[in-house]
C-alpha cells in the first residue's frame, strides 16, 4: 500500500514540478517577442487492478503545449504584410506628390511665367527686354523640367537601393527559416514527437518578420518543417533549403532593377509576381507612381516642345527669317531585350502630326516571325498603322516606329517614349532676334503711286495662321473682289489661281485657305477692291505669331485634344495626391487591423502575470500536498517495518 501511495505521490511531485517550471518559463519570457505561453498537459496514469476494483496510480505529463491558434497568427502575418506595404508606399508617394505639387518648385508656376512672358512679347513685339524675358523664362521652364526629373531620378535610385537591402533581409530570413526547420525536425525526432515550443515560436517570429518584407504563404510538412512560398507560388523555403533572391538590371535596361529568383544556377525575374510587404510596396510605388509621374512629366515636355516648335517655325524673326526650333527635344528610349538572337533594329520618334495622341505608357514591340506587334507593358494590344519603313513608319499613339535588320521570332524591344522627356528638353534658341513673333506673311490693301489705299469698300482680309510645314510664298498673290458675281479671285501670276465665293450678306467672317495661308474675309468690299498677300520680310512690329504662341497655353493639345499643358500637369498632381491619400487611409486602417490581430493573438498566447502568479501558487500548494503524501507514505512504511521487527 505504501509503495502505491509513494508512487502516486512521486508522480504528482514530478508533474507539479514541471508545471511550476513551465510557469516560471512563462514569467521569464513575459517580454520576449513572439513567445507563446506554455501549459503542462497531464493525464491520469493507468490504474492498478485489485479484487476491490482499480486503484489510481497518480498522474503523468503527456505533453507541454503552447497556447497557439494558427488562424490568429495568419491574421497577424497578413496584416503585417499589408500594413508595411501601404506604409512604405505612402512614405515615398508623399515625397513625390509634395515635390510635384509644391507651388514654388512645381511645373505650374514655371509654365504660367513662360506663357505670360510670351503674351508680354505679343503686346510689344519690338521690345528687346520683352524678348529677353521670354528667353529667361523659357530657360527657367527648362530648368524646372530638369529639377523635377532629377528629383524623380533620385527617388528611383533610392528605391533601387532599398530593393537591394530588403532582398538581402529576405535572403537572411529565408535561410534562417530553413536552418530552424532542420532544428525543429531534429528536436521532434529526439523528443519522441513532442513539439519544441520555443523553436516553433522563434520560427513564427521569423515568418512574421518575413511577411513584413513580402507576402508569404506556408505549408507544414509531416516532419515539422514548413515550406514558404512567395509571388505566384515560387518556393522560397523548401524543407531545409532556401532559394535566393537578387536584384539585377532588367532584361531591357541595366539601370531598371528587377527581382530575380534563383534556385541553383537557374534564375528568372519575378518582379511582377511580388506582392505585399515592403518589397511589394516599393515595386507598386515604382510602377504606379514613379513611372507614371516621370512619363507624365516627359509627355508634357515633349508635347509642349513639339507644339511650340511647330508654331515658332511658322513665324518670322526680327531679321525676316522663318523661325527655327525654340526647344530641343530628345527621342523615345528604345532598348533591346538581352535575350534577342536576331539582328533587327527598332527606332522611334515623335510624330509631330499626332503628338497629341502621346500617352504615358511604355510599350513592347515584338516580332513573331512574320510580323511586328505592339503592346503596352500591361500586355494590351496597340494598333499600328504603316509599314514600319522610313517612308511609311509604324504609327501608334503619337509615335513613328521604324524597324529594320533581320529579326528572329521572339525578339522584342522596349519603347519608353517619354521617360527621359523631362531630362532631355533644352533651349535651342539663344538670340532675342531669333524669336519668331511675326507672321510669315502679311496682307495689305492695294495702294496708288503715293502709297495711299485705293480700295473703296469696307471689305477686309485678315491673316489668322499658316498650315504646318509652310515655308514661303513663291510670289505675291493678288486678290480682287467682283461684287457682281459675289466672288473673290486670286492669282500670283503663275501656278496659284482661283476664285472664292463671297457674299457680304451671308459670308462675312468666313475663313479661307490659299497657298497654305488661312485668313478671314469680312465687311462689304467695292467692286474691284484689291488686296495683296505676300511674304513678311521684316518681323518688326508684327505680333501675329506671338499671339498664336501665347495661345498654346490654353490650346487643347494633350490627351488627344482634351486638355492643355497645365491641365495635364494638374491631372498628374491630382492622380498622385489621390494615390497618396488612398495609401495613407489604407495604411491607417491596416495598422488598426494589425493592432487588433495582435491583441487577439496575445489574448490567447500572451503571458498574463496575474494568471501565472495564481498558477504558481496553485501548483506550489499541490506540490506541497504531494510532498506531504511522500511523508505519509514514508511513515506508513516505517510503521510496517517496526511491526515486522517485533
MIROMAR-81386 format. One record per residue (C-alpha): x, y, z; residue number from 0; chain. Coordinates in pm, 1 decimal. Example, Ala and Ser with C-alpha at 12.3 -4.5 7.8 and 13.67 -1.06 7.14 Angstrom:
2
X;Y;Z;pos;unit
1230.0;-450.0;780.0;0;A
1367.0;-106.0;714.0;1;A
//
This chain:
646
X;Y;Z;pos;unit
0.0;0.0;0.0;0;A
278.0;238.4;96.6;1;A
461.5;180.2;-231.0;2;A
138.8;262.7;-419.8;3;A
92.0;580.3;-221.2;4;A
459.9;661.9;-263.4;5;A
441.4;610.6;-641.2;6;A
129.3;822.8;-665.8;7;A
289.0;1099.5;-460.8;8;A
609.1;1085.2;-662.9;9;A
417.7;1114.4;-991.0;10;A
237.2;1419.1;-854.2;11;A
563.5;1576.6;-737.4;12;A
714.2;1533.1;-1082.4;13;A
403.0;1665.7;-1258.7;14;A
369.4;1977.5;-1044.6;15;A
744.0;2035.2;-1053.2;16;A
718.7;2053.7;-1432.6;17;A
410.8;2274.0;-1405.7;18;A
599.6;2513.0;-1175.3;19;A
897.8;2506.7;-1410.3;20;A
674.3;2586.8;-1708.8;21;A
505.1;2867.7;-1516.2;22;A
846.1;3013.0;-1434.5;23;A
943.5;2981.8;-1801.4;24;A
629.1;3176.1;-1899.4;25;A
700.4;3451.7;-1645.9;26;A
1064.6;3477.5;-1755.1;27;A
954.3;3528.8;-2118.1;28;A
679.0;3779.2;-2048.7;29;A
859.3;4039.5;-2265.5;30;A
1005.1;3802.9;-2526.1;31;A
870.5;3896.9;-2873.9;32;A
666.7;3618.4;-3030.4;33;A
665.7;3398.5;-2719.8;34;A
355.6;3184.7;-2673.2;35;A
276.5;3086.9;-2317.6;36;A
303.4;2717.7;-2247.4;37;A
91.7;2480.0;-2047.6;38;A
163.1;2136.7;-1899.6;39;A
-94.6;1883.1;-2009.7;40;A
-139.5;1598.4;-1757.6;41;A
-329.8;1270.2;-1780.6;42;A
-416.2;1000.5;-1529.7;43;A
-171.8;709.7;-1512.6;44;A
-300.9;358.7;-1579.2;45;A
-469.6;238.2;-1257.7;46;A
-375.6;-86.6;-1085.0;47;A
-628.1;-370.1;-1080.0;48;A
-731.2;-525.8;-749.8;49;A
-1002.6;-751.9;-624.8;50;A
-1178.7;-447.5;-494.4;51;A
-1150.5;-260.9;-823.0;52;A
-895.5;-36.0;-995.5;53;A
-676.8;173.7;-771.1;54;A
-544.8;501.8;-909.8;55;A
-171.6;526.4;-959.7;56;A
-126.0;901.8;-996.8;57;A
-61.8;1136.6;-1285.2;58;A
180.7;1183.9;-1567.6;59;A
271.3;1470.4;-1804.3;60;A
152.0;1390.5;-2154.9;61;A
297.1;1699.8;-2328.9;62;A
376.1;2065.6;-2291.0;63;A
170.5;2268.9;-2534.2;64;A
185.2;2630.3;-2636.2;65;A
-137.9;2825.1;-2643.6;66;A
-146.6;2890.6;-3016.6;67;A
-406.9;2949.1;-3287.3;68;A
-285.8;2921.6;-3646.3;69;A
-573.0;3136.8;-3772.3;70;A
-482.9;3424.5;-3537.3;71;A
-115.2;3400.4;-3631.1;72;A
-200.2;3406.5;-4002.3;73;A
-410.6;3718.5;-3943.8;74;A
-112.8;3888.9;-3783.3;75;A
112.0;3793.8;-4075.2;76;A
-135.9;3912.0;-4336.7;77;A
-197.4;4239.9;-4154.2;78;A
176.7;4293.5;-4108.3;79;A
232.2;4241.6;-4479.5;80;A
-47.7;4481.4;-4579.8;81;A
48.3;4744.2;-4322.0;82;A
414.2;4752.1;-4423.5;83;A
315.2;4755.0;-4789.5;84;A
98.2;5065.0;-4758.5;85;A
330.6;5232.4;-4510.5;86;A
632.5;5236.6;-4740.7;87;A
412.1;5316.5;-5042.4;88;A
263.9;5624.1;-4874.0;89;A
606.4;5727.6;-4745.6;90;A
753.6;5751.3;-5096.1;91;A
429.3;5860.9;-5260.8;92;A
403.6;6157.1;-5025.3;93;A
750.2;6271.8;-5125.8;94;A
668.8;6263.7;-5496.7;95;A
330.7;6431.2;-5450.1;96;A
487.3;6705.1;-5235.1;97;A
756.6;6783.6;-5492.7;98;A
523.9;6787.9;-5792.8;99;A
250.7;6979.5;-5611.5;100;A
475.0;7240.8;-5448.7;101;A
374.1;7584.7;-5573.8;102;A
735.1;7704.6;-5563.8;103;A
915.6;7415.5;-5730.3;104;A
632.0;7252.4;-5927.4;105;A
580.8;7298.9;-6300.9;106;A
266.5;7510.6;-6298.5;107;A
437.8;7829.0;-6186.0;108;A
710.5;7797.4;-6449.8;109;A
453.2;7730.0;-6724.4;110;A
249.4;8030.8;-6615.9;111;A
552.3;8261.1;-6611.3;112;A
673.2;8142.6;-6951.4;113;A
343.8;8194.3;-7130.2;114;A
291.6;8526.8;-6953.3;115;A
623.5;8645.5;-7095.0;116;A
517.9;8528.0;-7444.1;117;A
196.8;8730.5;-7404.0;118;A
403.1;9031.2;-7292.6;119;A
608.5;8993.5;-7611.4;120;A
288.6;8977.9;-7815.8;121;A
184.9;9309.5;-7658.9;122;A
516.1;9470.6;-7761.3;123;A
694.5;9258.5;-8023.3;124;A
970.5;9514.2;-8083.9;125;A
1074.5;9524.8;-7717.9;126;A
1415.7;9370.1;-7660.3;127;A
1355.7;9338.8;-7282.5;128;A
1030.4;9153.8;-7354.5;129;A
1217.8;8916.9;-7584.5;130;A
1489.9;8867.8;-7324.1;131;A
1220.8;8786.5;-7066.7;132;A
1085.3;8513.9;-7297.1;133;A
1429.0;8353.6;-7319.2;134;A
1485.7;8387.1;-6944.3;135;A
1150.6;8230.2;-6853.9;136;A
1197.2;7958.6;-7117.3;137;A
1531.4;7873.5;-6959.6;138;A
1367.1;7866.5;-6615.4;139;A
1098.0;7634.5;-6751.8;140;A
1362.4;7400.1;-6891.1;141;A
1547.7;7403.0;-6558.9;142;A
1222.3;7325.9;-6378.4;143;A
1171.3;7020.8;-6600.3;144;A
1528.7;6916.2;-6523.4;145;A
1486.1;6970.8;-6149.2;146;A
1165.2;6768.9;-6124.0;147;A
1304.8;6488.7;-6338.6;148;A
1620.6;6484.5;-6124.9;149;A
1409.7;6454.4;-5809.3;150;A
1227.8;6158.7;-5959.4;151;A
1556.8;6001.6;-6069.1;152;A
1693.8;6043.4;-5716.8;153;A
1385.5;5874.9;-5575.0;154;A
1425.5;5592.7;-5828.2;155;A
1786.6;5540.6;-5717.8;156;A
1674.6;5526.3;-5353.3;157;A
1406.1;5272.0;-5439.5;158;A
1659.9;5055.6;-5622.4;159;A
1899.8;5073.6;-5327.3;160;A
1626.4;4983.2;-5080.7;161;A
1515.1;4695.1;-5301.1;162;A
1865.6;4552.9;-5270.4;163;A
1863.5;4597.4;-4892.8;164;A
1522.3;4435.9;-4849.9;165;A
1612.2;4144.2;-5075.4;166;A
1916.9;4086.4;-4855.1;167;A
1690.5;4074.0;-4548.7;168;A
1457.1;3829.6;-4723.5;169;A
1750.6;3600.7;-4805.9;170;A
1877.1;3613.3;-4446.4;171;A
1536.4;3529.2;-4302.3;172;A
1462.9;3254.3;-4554.6;173;A
1794.7;3086.5;-4478.6;174;A
1728.2;3119.1;-4104.8;175;A
1387.4;2957.7;-4151.0;176;A
1546.8;2672.6;-4347.4;177;A
1803.8;2626.5;-4068.0;178;A
1546.7;2629.5;-3789.3;179;A
1335.2;2384.3;-3990.7;180;A
1624.8;2143.7;-3957.1;181;A
1648.0;2206.9;-3582.8;182;A
1275.5;2157.8;-3532.6;183;A
1268.0;1833.6;-3730.6;184;A
1564.3;1702.6;-3529.9;185;A
1409.7;1811.3;-3198.3;186;A
1080.5;1639.1;-3278.4;187;A
1269.8;1323.3;-3363.0;188;A
1477.6;1333.6;-3044.2;189;A
1175.2;1421.3;-2831.8;190;A
965.3;1132.0;-2948.3;191;A
729.2;1352.7;-3145.8;192;A
688.1;1620.2;-2876.4;193;A
675.6;1978.0;-3010.4;194;A
980.1;2202.6;-2946.0;195;A
764.6;2500.3;-2847.7;196;A
1037.3;2761.4;-2815.1;197;A
1180.0;2675.3;-3156.4;198;A
831.8;2691.3;-3308.4;199;A
781.5;3037.8;-3156.5;200;A
1114.7;3151.7;-3296.5;201;A
1018.6;3027.7;-3642.8;202;A
680.7;3200.2;-3623.5;203;A
859.2;3521.8;-3530.6;204;A
1083.6;3483.0;-3835.4;205;A
780.7;3421.6;-4055.9;206;A
616.1;3736.8;-3921.0;207;A
930.8;3937.5;-3994.4;208;A
943.0;3786.9;-4344.1;209;A
577.2;3875.2;-4405.2;210;A
666.8;4235.8;-4327.2;211;A
900.5;4224.4;-4627.2;212;A
689.7;4023.3;-4872.6;213;A
356.9;3840.6;-4868.4;214;A
412.0;3471.6;-4787.7;215;A
212.0;3153.5;-4757.1;216;A
323.8;2848.4;-4560.4;217;A
267.2;2474.2;-4577.9;218;A
376.3;2247.6;-4292.7;219;A
539.1;1912.6;-4361.7;220;A
497.4;1592.4;-4163.5;221;A
841.3;1630.0;-4006.7;222;A
754.4;1973.1;-3861.8;223;A
939.6;2180.0;-4124.1;224;A
745.2;2442.5;-4316.9;225;A
761.4;2531.3;-4684.0;226;A
733.9;2904.8;-4754.6;227;A
602.7;3046.1;-5083.5;228;A
601.1;3395.6;-5233.9;229;A
466.1;3551.7;-5553.3;230;A
272.2;3309.5;-5769.9;231;A
381.1;3003.3;-5576.8;232;A
758.3;3038.1;-5601.1;233;A
908.7;2832.2;-5320.6;234;A
1128.9;3049.6;-5101.3;235;A
1193.1;2776.0;-4844.1;236;A
1154.3;2405.6;-4912.6;237;A
1226.4;2197.8;-4606.0;238;A
1588.6;2265.7;-4516.1;239;A
1673.6;2453.4;-4839.4;240;A
1623.9;2822.3;-4914.9;241;A
1607.1;2981.3;-5260.0;242;A
1787.9;3308.5;-5325.4;243;A
1651.1;3643.3;-5440.0;244;A
1870.6;3904.8;-5603.1;245;A
1840.0;4248.8;-5760.6;246;A
1966.4;4275.9;-6117.8;247;A
1927.1;4505.9;-6413.0;248;A
1618.5;4426.0;-6616.8;249;A
1634.9;4243.6;-6947.2;250;A
1580.8;4574.8;-7127.5;251;A
1772.8;4821.7;-6913.0;252;A
2053.5;4757.6;-6666.1;253;A
1957.1;5064.6;-6461.3;254;A
1599.8;4942.9;-6411.5;255;A
1617.2;4687.2;-6130.6;256;A
1428.7;4358.4;-6130.6;257;A
1386.8;4098.4;-5854.8;258;A
1540.8;3769.5;-5964.5;259;A
1451.4;3426.9;-5820.7;260;A
1731.6;3171.3;-5818.1;261;A
1742.1;2802.0;-5736.0;262;A
2084.8;2663.4;-5808.8;263;A
2215.5;2812.2;-6132.4;264;A
1871.9;2892.2;-6276.3;265;A
1740.3;3249.0;-6235.8;266;A
1417.0;3409.9;-6350.2;267;A
1256.5;3751.9;-6292.9;268;A
962.8;3758.0;-6051.3;269;A
923.1;4134.7;-6012.1;270;A
567.5;4131.4;-6142.7;271;A
473.6;3847.2;-5907.5;272;A
594.4;4006.6;-5584.4;273;A
321.1;4146.9;-5362.1;274;A
275.0;4257.7;-5004.3;275;A
525.1;4376.7;-4750.2;276;A
784.6;4645.1;-4803.8;277;A
910.0;4484.2;-5125.7;278;A
563.3;4480.5;-5278.9;279;A
500.8;4837.3;-5161.2;280;A
821.2;4964.5;-5322.4;281;A
751.1;4785.2;-5650.1;282;A
391.2;4914.3;-5653.8;283;A
513.5;5268.0;-5588.1;284;A
767.4;5243.5;-5868.2;285;A
520.7;5115.9;-6127.1;286;A
209.1;5306.4;-6020.6;287;A
353.3;5641.8;-5916.9;288;A
717.8;5690.8;-6005.0;289;A
698.7;5561.3;-6362.4;290;A
367.9;5739.4;-6413.8;291;A
498.1;6070.9;-6278.1;292;A
819.6;6063.6;-6482.1;293;A
638.2;5958.8;-6800.0;294;A
371.4;6225.1;-6749.7;295;A
632.9;6494.7;-6690.9;296;A
819.2;6381.5;-7002.0;297;A
499.3;6383.7;-7206.4;298;A
428.2;6745.6;-7114.2;299;A
779.1;6848.2;-7217.7;300;A
754.7;6651.7;-7545.2;301;A
413.1;6788.9;-7644.8;302;A
495.0;7143.3;-7530.0;303;A
829.2;7144.5;-7710.5;304;A
685.6;6994.2;-8028.5;305;A
381.3;7220.8;-8047.9;306;A
582.0;7532.7;-7962.7;307;A
849.6;7444.2;-8219.8;308;A
587.5;7382.7;-8489.8;309;A
423.2;7719.0;-8431.5;310;A
753.2;7901.2;-8387.8;311;A
868.2;7764.5;-8725.7;312;A
566.6;7933.9;-8884.1;313;A
674.2;8280.7;-8771.1;314;A
932.8;8535.0;-8878.5;315;A
1207.8;8676.5;-8658.8;316;A
1342.9;9031.2;-8647.7;317;A
1576.2;8954.2;-8939.0;318;A
1295.3;8831.4;-9164.1;319;A
1389.8;8464.4;-9131.7;320;A
1141.8;8187.6;-9063.5;321;A
1166.9;8064.6;-8706.0;322;A
1370.2;7759.2;-8613.7;323;A
1328.5;7521.5;-8320.9;324;A
1269.9;7704.4;-7994.4;325;A
1316.8;7395.7;-7772.5;326;A
1548.4;7099.2;-7822.1;327;A
1393.4;6760.3;-7752.6;328;A
1517.4;6407.5;-7707.7;329;A
1383.9;6093.3;-7870.1;330;A
1196.5;5796.8;-7721.7;331;A
1406.0;5533.0;-7544.0;332;A
1435.0;5206.5;-7735.1;333;A
1615.2;4912.2;-7575.8;334;A
1651.8;4555.3;-7697.2;335;A
1578.8;4255.4;-7478.3;336;A
1901.2;4086.5;-7375.6;337;A
1762.8;3755.4;-7498.2;338;A
1721.6;3868.6;-7859.8;339;A
1903.1;3647.7;-8109.8;340;A
1838.5;3833.4;-8434.8;341;A
1998.3;4145.4;-8581.3;342;A
1680.2;4350.9;-8601.0;343;A
1671.3;4722.6;-8526.3;344;A
1397.8;4947.0;-8392.5;345;A
1399.4;5328.1;-8387.5;346;A
1122.5;5552.0;-8255.6;347;A
1049.1;5921.5;-8289.4;348;A
765.7;6159.3;-8213.2;349;A
508.6;6207.5;-8488.7;350;A
457.1;6583.6;-8498.1;351;A
119.3;6549.3;-8668.7;352;A
-25.3;6320.1;-8397.7;353;A
181.9;6431.0;-8097.8;354;A
-140.4;6498.6;-7908.0;355;A
-205.6;6122.6;-7900.1;356;A
109.5;6063.6;-7694.7;357;A
35.7;5864.4;-7378.3;358;A
229.5;5797.5;-7057.1;359;A
251.2;5425.9;-7137.2;360;A
562.4;5222.3;-7211.6;361;A
544.7;4967.4;-7492.6;362;A
684.3;4633.6;-7607.9;363;A
725.1;4577.5;-7982.1;364;A
789.3;4212.6;-8069.3;365;A
846.6;4005.3;-8379.3;366;A
655.9;3679.0;-8418.0;367;A
841.4;3550.4;-8722.4;368;A
608.6;3711.8;-8972.0;369;A
500.7;4049.3;-8836.4;370;A
571.8;4309.1;-8569.9;371;A
319.4;4354.0;-8287.9;372;A
289.1;4632.4;-8033.3;373;A
153.2;4603.6;-7679.3;374;A
173.2;4825.2;-7375.6;375;A
368.8;4695.2;-7077.4;376;A
47.0;4555.5;-6930.6;377;A
5.3;4331.3;-7234.1;378;A
-277.4;4521.0;-7404.6;379;A
-254.8;4520.9;-7784.0;380;A
-193.1;4857.9;-7950.6;381;A
-295.8;4912.4;-8314.0;382;A
-24.0;5027.8;-8552.9;383;A
-64.6;5175.3;-8899.8;384;A
205.0;5198.5;-9165.4;385;A
466.8;4955.2;-9288.7;386;A
749.4;5018.0;-9043.8;387;A
978.1;5165.6;-9311.0;388;A
1144.5;5504.8;-9322.8;389;A
896.8;5617.0;-9586.9;390;A
598.7;5461.7;-9409.2;391;A
679.0;5411.1;-9040.6;392;A
451.6;5233.3;-8799.9;393;A
239.6;5495.4;-8628.7;394;A
77.6;5448.0;-8290.1;395;A
-7.7;5681.6;-8001.9;396;A
190.4;5976.7;-8136.5;397;A
495.3;5766.8;-8226.5;398;A
667.4;5678.5;-8551.6;399;A
846.8;5342.2;-8536.0;400;A
1092.6;5222.9;-8799.9;401;A
1212.7;4861.0;-8796.7;402;A
1498.7;4705.8;-8989.7;403;A
1763.9;4438.2;-8991.7;404;A
1689.7;4066.3;-8965.5;405;A
1486.5;3994.0;-8652.0;406;A
1415.7;3644.4;-8524.8;407;A
1082.4;3523.4;-8389.6;408;A
1062.6;3615.3;-8022.8;409;A
1284.4;3923.9;-8047.8;410;A
1137.1;4217.4;-7862.1;411;A
1217.1;4576.0;-7771.8;412;A
1103.8;4813.7;-7501.5;413;A
992.7;5162.3;-7609.2;414;A
972.5;5428.8;-7341.5;415;A
852.6;5737.1;-7530.0;416;A
858.9;5995.2;-7251.1;417;A
1067.1;5852.2;-6963.8;418;A
1358.6;6089.4;-7034.2;419;A
1149.2;6376.9;-7166.0;420;A
1196.7;6596.5;-6860.3;421;A
1572.6;6542.9;-6872.4;422;A
1615.5;6581.3;-7249.4;423;A
1428.9;6908.2;-7306.3;424;A
1651.8;7209.8;-7363.5;425;A
1655.7;7560.0;-7510.7;426;A
1752.9;7560.5;-7879.8;427;A
1741.6;7935.7;-7931.0;428;A
1996.5;8178.2;-7794.8;429;A
1928.6;8518.0;-7954.8;430;A
1643.9;8755.5;-7881.3;431;A
1633.3;8848.6;-8250.0;432;A
1568.1;8485.5;-8343.9;433;A
1231.6;8474.9;-8166.2;434;A
976.3;8447.9;-8446.5;435;A
699.7;8671.6;-8315.9;436;A
576.6;8792.7;-8654.3;437;A
355.7;8621.1;-8909.8;438;A
535.8;8472.8;-9213.4;439;A
303.8;8664.1;-9449.4;440;A
111.2;8987.9;-9447.0;441;A
-197.7;9109.8;-9628.0;442;A
-212.9;9471.5;-9748.8;443;A
-457.2;9684.1;-9944.6;444;A
-364.9;9798.9;-10291.7;445;A
-211.8;10148.5;-10297.8;446;A
-154.8;10418.8;-10556.8;447;A
172.4;10575.7;-10658.0;448;A
164.6;10788.4;-10342.9;449;A
121.3;10484.0;-10121.5;450;A
-238.9;10560.5;-10035.6;451;A
-509.4;10285.8;-10026.4;452;A
-723.9;10268.8;-10336.3;453;A
-999.8;10034.5;-10213.6;454;A
-1341.9;10193.0;-10187.4;455;A
-1531.7;9933.4;-9979.6;456;A
-1517.1;9814.2;-9620.8;457;A
-1400.6;9464.6;-9704.3;458;A
-1101.2;9326.5;-9510.7;459;A
-873.7;9026.0;-9542.7;460;A
-724.0;8930.7;-9202.9;461;A
-444.3;8680.0;-9157.9;462;A
-506.9;8405.0;-8899.1;463;A
-241.2;8136.6;-8945.7;464;A
-48.5;7922.3;-9189.7;465;A
-57.0;7546.6;-9232.1;466;A
204.9;7330.5;-9063.6;467;A
503.9;7293.2;-9292.3;468;A
454.2;7632.4;-9457.0;469;A
779.9;7769.5;-9599.2;470;A
730.2;8080.4;-9813.3;471;A
513.4;8203.2;-10098.9;472;A
655.5;8170.9;-10447.8;473;A
534.2;8523.8;-10517.4;474;A
275.7;8783.5;-10413.9;475;A
-85.5;8673.5;-10450.8;476;A
-333.8;8939.4;-10561.6;477;A
-699.3;8917.2;-10452.6;478;A
-967.7;9107.7;-10647.0;479;A
-1335.2;9140.0;-10550.0;480;A
-1608.8;9102.4;-10813.0;481;A
-1926.5;9218.5;-10640.6;482;A
-2145.8;9135.9;-10939.6;483;A
-2051.4;8769.8;-10913.6;484;A
-2005.8;8772.4;-10532.8;485;A
-1663.2;8622.9;-10566.7;486;A
-1301.3;8689.8;-10485.5;487;A
-1048.5;8589.6;-10748.1;488;A
-678.0;8543.6;-10678.6;489;A
-355.2;8488.1;-10873.1;490;A
18.3;8505.7;-10824.0;491;A
74.7;8533.3;-11195.2;492;A
179.3;8171.8;-11204.9;493;A
52.4;7841.1;-11067.9;494;A
-167.7;7982.5;-10791.3;495;A
-503.7;8085.8;-10939.1;496;A
-866.2;8051.2;-10841.2;497;A
-1185.8;8210.1;-10711.6;498;A
-1361.7;8211.8;-10375.7;499;A
-1735.0;8261.4;-10330.7;500;A
-1802.9;8558.4;-10102.6;501;A
-2137.8;8724.6;-10043.7;502;A
-2108.1;9010.3;-9788.8;503;A
-2462.3;8949.7;-9669.7;504;A
-2402.8;8589.3;-9571.9;505;A
-2030.0;8512.3;-9576.1;506;A
-1874.3;8786.9;-9363.1;507;A
-1623.9;8624.6;-9121.7;508;A
-1571.6;8317.0;-9337.0;509;A
-1226.6;8157.1;-9323.9;510;A
-1039.0;8062.9;-9640.7;511;A
-710.9;7892.4;-9722.1;512;A
-498.0;7983.6;-10020.9;513;A
-144.7;7852.1;-10071.7;514;A
-128.9;7728.8;-9713.3;515;A
-233.4;8065.2;-9565.9;516;A
-550.1;8090.1;-9355.6;517;A
-736.5;8420.7;-9349.8;518;A
-1084.2;8560.7;-9292.5;519;A
-1288.6;8793.3;-9512.0;520;A
-1523.6;9045.3;-9354.1;521;A
-1717.6;9358.0;-9448.3;522;A
-1859.5;9479.9;-9777.6;523;A
-1598.8;9532.2;-10049.2;524;A
-1641.0;9758.4;-10351.4;525;A
-1615.3;9610.5;-10696.2;526;A
-1250.2;9587.0;-10796.0;527;A
-1108.2;9624.1;-10444.3;528;A
-765.4;9462.0;-10431.8;529;A
-560.8;9301.6;-10151.7;530;A
-208.4;9162.4;-10179.1;531;A
-79.7;8859.6;-9986.0;532;A
299.4;8848.3;-9967.4;533;A
590.8;8717.7;-9762.8;534;A
672.5;8912.8;-9449.8;535;A
1035.0;9020.2;-9491.8;536;A
1052.0;9205.8;-9162.5;537;A
917.1;9090.1;-8828.7;538;A
941.3;9430.2;-8666.9;539;A
616.2;9543.7;-8508.0;540;A
424.6;9228.5;-8601.5;541;A
286.1;9012.4;-8318.2;542;A
68.6;8766.7;-8512.2;543;A
280.5;8459.7;-8441.6;544;A
349.8;8565.0;-8083.5;545;A
-26.0;8566.1;-8021.8;546;A
-51.5;8215.0;-8162.2;547;A
241.0;8103.9;-7945.3;548;A
75.1;8252.0;-7637.9;549;A
-248.4;8078.2;-7732.7;550;A
-78.6;7740.1;-7695.3;551;A
-112.5;7783.7;-7319.0;552;A
-484.5;7717.5;-7336.9;553;A
-485.9;7507.1;-7652.7;554;A
-614.5;7151.0;-7608.8;555;A
-303.1;6974.6;-7731.8;556;A
-258.6;6693.5;-7478.2;557;A
-452.9;6369.3;-7422.0;558;A
-589.2;6358.2;-7777.2;559;A
-701.7;6718.8;-7763.7;560;A
-885.4;6702.5;-7431.8;561;A
-662.4;6919.7;-7214.0;562;A
-375.2;7168.9;-7217.0;563;A
-27.6;7157.3;-7062.8;564;A
-130.7;7291.8;-6724.9;565;A
-440.6;7073.4;-6727.1;566;A
-227.1;6765.6;-6790.6;567;A
2.1;6863.9;-6503.5;568;A
-296.9;6926.6;-6277.0;569;A
-426.0;6578.9;-6363.1;570;A
-85.9;6437.2;-6270.1;571;A
-83.9;6614.9;-5934.5;572;A
-441.0;6508.8;-5867.0;573;A
-361.5;6146.4;-5950.7;574;A
-51.4;6148.8;-5730.2;575;A
-243.5;6311.8;-5444.7;576;A
-529.5;6064.0;-5472.6;577;A
-299.3;5762.4;-5467.2;578;A
-104.6;5905.8;-5175.0;579;A
-420.9;5972.4;-4977.9;580;A
-557.0;5625.8;-5053.6;581;A
-232.1;5472.2;-4929.6;582;A
-239.7;5683.3;-4612.8;583;A
-602.2;5596.1;-4536.1;584;A
-544.3;5230.5;-4618.4;585;A
-229.3;5229.7;-4406.0;586;A
-415.1;5372.1;-4107.9;587;A
-685.6;5108.4;-4145.5;588;A
-429.2;4829.1;-4178.6;589;A
-244.2;4947.4;-3868.3;590;A
-571.5;4927.9;-3675.6;591;A
-635.0;4577.2;-3811.6;592;A
-279.7;4473.3;-3724.8;593;A
-318.0;4608.4;-3372.4;594;A
-643.4;4417.7;-3328.6;595;A
-493.7;4099.5;-3473.1;596;A
-201.5;4117.5;-3231.6;597;A
-432.2;4183.6;-2939.3;598;A
-641.3;3880.4;-3033.6;599;A
-330.9;3664.9;-3064.7;600;A
-182.1;3794.7;-2739.2;601;A
-510.0;3740.0;-2557.3;602;A
-464.1;3371.4;-2629.0;603;A
-87.4;3330.3;-2645.7;604;A
49.3;3618.9;-2441.0;605;A
173.1;3578.7;-2082.7;606;A
-62.4;3716.3;-1817.1;607;A
140.0;3773.1;-1499.2;608;A
-166.1;3766.2;-1273.8;609;A
-274.2;3434.2;-1418.6;610;A
76.0;3291.0;-1395.2;611;A
107.4;3407.2;-1031.9;612;A
-219.1;3230.0;-948.5;613;A
-99.3;2916.7;-1128.2;614;A
230.2;2928.2;-940.0;615;A
51.0;2937.6;-604.1;616;A
-183.7;2659.8;-712.5;617;A
97.2;2437.0;-835.7;618;A
306.5;2517.2;-526.5;619;A
25.3;2411.7;-295.5;620;A
-30.0;2094.7;-495.6;621;A
343.5;2022.6;-484.7;622;A
348.0;2071.4;-106.2;623;A
48.4;1840.8;-73.2;624;A
225.5;1575.6;-277.8;625;A
534.5;1619.5;-60.0;626;A
314.4;1557.1;244.0;627;A
190.4;1242.9;72.8;628;A
550.7;1126.1;45.3;629;A
592.2;1187.7;419.4;630;A
275.4;990.1;494.9;631;A
391.6;704.8;274.6;632;A
726.8;701.4;449.9;633;A
564.4;696.0;795.5;634;A
337.4;409.8;690.2;635;A
634.8;218.5;560.2;636;A
830.7;278.8;881.0;637;A
533.4;163.9;1091.2;638;A
513.9;-151.4;884.6;639;A
885.0;-219.5;932.0;640;A
856.5;-168.3;1307.2;641;A
569.4;-416.6;1330.5;642;A
764.4;-676.6;1136.4;643;A
1071.9;-638.2;1357.2;644;A
863.8;-729.4;1663.4;645;A
//
